């Protein structure tokens, strides 16, 4: 798959994309594309963080979250298909413009940092629920709500990881 090109008006970095997504209450098609790219990139972010884990159980929890983030990207792409009829394939890491620089945030592997990241995952359920409520299409809303429910699972895994590090 060729590298995805960012459209005019899209955030240009992964940091900008995360910040943008956090402000959206009623997503546009562009916002859903950005979310698709962010969720796809998050697979790699979790995998890179897992690579630094000395505890294999912590690494497994992080990799599981990463794998599910890519499922979220596929669901976001399915939302686009439902709303527009457009195919938008979530890119793997090498084709994702938000990872193109090779410089991206890797989570700190400390209990406080994992708890903070867990809160962002819990907040993701609220974000997805808001998007589902505003989307105006029941099939798209169901896909968004499925992502939201799994964000809570991600947060719980991060709390588990923090507890494992605390011994």
N, C-alpha and C positions, 0 to 999 in steps of 0.2 A: 504494500500500500504506500502511495506517495505521502510525503509529509503534508499534514493539514496546514493550509494557509489561513492565518487569522484575517477575518473580514474587517473592513473599516468600522471603527467604533468598538471593537472588541478590546478588552484589556490585553496589554502586550506582554506582561510577565505573569508568572504564576502567583506572585504576591498580589499584584493588581487584580488578578482574577478571583482569588480568595476574598479580597476586600470587596470587590464588586458584588459577588454572589451574596455576601452577607447583608447587602443593602436592598436586595430585590424582594419585593413582596408580591408582585404580580408579574411573572416572567414573560418576556417576549421570546420569540423564536431565537434571537441572538443569545439571550440569557440562558436558554436551555442548551444551546450549542456550547457556550462557555462552561456550563455545569458538566456537560458530557466530557469535555476536555479535562476539566479539573478532576472529576471522578476517575477518569482513565489515568491521569498523572499520579493520582493518589496511590494507585497500585504500586508504582515504582517508589514513591516516597516511603510507604510502609516497608517495602522490601529492603530499601537502603537502610532504614532504621533497624530492621531485623538483623541485618548483616553485622551490626555492631553489638548485638546482644550476646553476652557470655552465657546467659541462662537459656538452654534450648526451649524450655516451655514458653518463655517470654517471646523468643523469636517465632515460635509457632503461632502464638496469638497474634503477633503483628503481621505475619504473612497471611493468616486467615483474613484479617481485616483488609489487607491489600487486595486479595483475590475478590472479596466481596465489593470493594470499591469499583473494580472493573465491571462487575455485574450491574452496579448502579449506573455506570456509563452506558452500558447496553440498554438499560431501561430508559435512560434519558434520550438515547437515540430512538427508541421505540415511541416515546412521547412525540418526538419530532415527526416521525412517520405518520402517527395518528393525526396530528394537527395539520401537517402540510403535504403529506404524501411523499416527502423528500427522504431519500436514504442518506443517512449520516453515520458512517462507521466509526466507532470509537477507536482512536489510534493506539497502537502499542507504543511503548516508551520512545523508541527510536524515531517515530513519526509524529510525536506530539510536540507542537510548537512551544508548549509551556515547559518542556524539558530540554529543548534544543540547545540551550546554552551550556548544559551540563552542570550548571550551578543551581541547586534548588535546596529548599529547607529540609534538613534531616532532623527528625525529632530527637530531643535529648532523652537519654535512657536513665532518668531518675524518677523516683516515685512522684515528686511534685510535678514534674513536667508531664508525666503520663496522666496524672489526674487532671491537669489543665487541658490536655488534648482530649481526654474523655469528655470534659464539659463541652468542648466544641462539637464533638460527635452527638452528644445529647441535644445540643442546640440545633443540630441538623434535622432532627425529627420535627421540631417546631417549624423550621424553615420549609421543609418539604410539605408539611401539613398546610401551611399558608399558601404555598404554590398550588397544591391540590384544590384548595377551596376557591382559588381565584381563576383556575384554568378554563372552566366552562366546558369541559368534556369529561364525561365519567370514566371512559377508558384511560385517558391520560391521567386523570386524578388517581385512579387505582394504582397505576405504575409509580406515580410520585409517592403515594402513601406507602407502598411496599419498600421503596428506598428509605423512607423516614423510619419505618419500624426497624430496619436493619442498622440504621445509625445508632439506635439505642443499644443494639447488640455490640456494636463496635466500642461504644463507650464502656459497656460492662466488661468487655475483654481487656480494655486498657486499665480499668480498675483492678482486674485480676492480675495483670502484668505488674502493676505497681505493688500489689500485695506480695507477689512472688519476690520482687526485688528487696522488699523490706524483711523478707524471711519469716 
